[in-house]
């Protein structure tokens, strides 16, 4: 906020949203590091974790579907799928809707690995218990979802 003769001037919504983006970047990078520090038990990188979690939440998907959903390049997602396949965490199955684009699905080992990671992440996030209300969390999710939709037209490939 800047000062005028009449007192503090409230920041414009666009300025406040820039503050949100300035916080989201470091938050994301710290969360990434935390996952990678904790995930060696399962041998998961952040990228493989993202693939496994997407499959856990949505069921079998194609590589292009995962790329679009996460705003990541198809090539990056394919590398993560290749890494996960090499660890027997995912496998390809025929796609009835498209012969050349297989569906990627979790293997039992992949399901166990992502479940263990999510359980550990929940334990860490429970430390915030009581510091944020459900209404604050809902407002945060609402704002971030709206910002994500605002940028839906950004091409990631």
Buried (B, 14 or more C-beta within 10 A) or exposed (E): EEEEEEEEEEEEEEEEBEEEEEEEEEEEEEBBEBBEEBBEEBEBBBBBBBBBBBBBEEEBBBBBBBBBBBEBEBEBBBBBBEBBBEBEBBBBEEBEEEEEBBBBBBBEBBBEBBBBBBEBBEEEEEEEEEEEEEEEEEEEEEEEEEEEEEEEEEEEE
